[in-house]
């Protein structure tokens, strides 16, 4: 459990963004969704660059799955498509983070 501490901390921050942040955003706040996407991108870059464990490859799938319950809590069923956006954005961020990690290790 201790070796997964960084990954768990980043996942908890992401869960905070999914479940607490919408409480302060308006019902039709498009900027709130953009902020959530940018936060997901930054957190996935972070996990890709600091994690050496293979569990980081599951991060995009975990993010897409954990977004689904928030759809039924805060949004309606039409927001389910956003889980695919979170999957794509977090995969892209993970790849960027792994490239950054490789560049740092080369030096």
C-alpha positions, 0 to 999 in steps of 0.5 A, a space after each residue: 500500500 505504501 508503494 502506491 501512495 503517489 498514485 492514490 493521492 493523485 486519484 483522490 485529487 481527481 475524485 475531489 475534482 469529480 465529486 466536490 468541484 461540481 457543487 460550486 459550478 453552475 448547472 450549465 457551466 461549460 467552463 467547469 467542464 473545461 476546468 475538469 478536463 484540464 485538471 485531468 490532463 495535468 494530473 495524468 501528466 503528473 502520474 505519467 511522469 512521477 510513477 514507475 509502477 505499471 498501475 499507472 497504465 490503468 489510470 485512464 480507465 479508472 478515471 473514465 469509470 469514476 466519472 460515470 457515477 458523477 454523471 448521475 449525481 450532478 448531470 444527466 445521461 447525455 453527459 455519459 459521453 464525457 467519460 470517453 473524453 476523460 479516457 482520451 484526455 487522461 491517456 494523452 496526458 499519461 503519454 506526455 508524462 511518460 515522455 517527460 519521464 523518459 527525457 528526465 531519465 536520459 539526463 
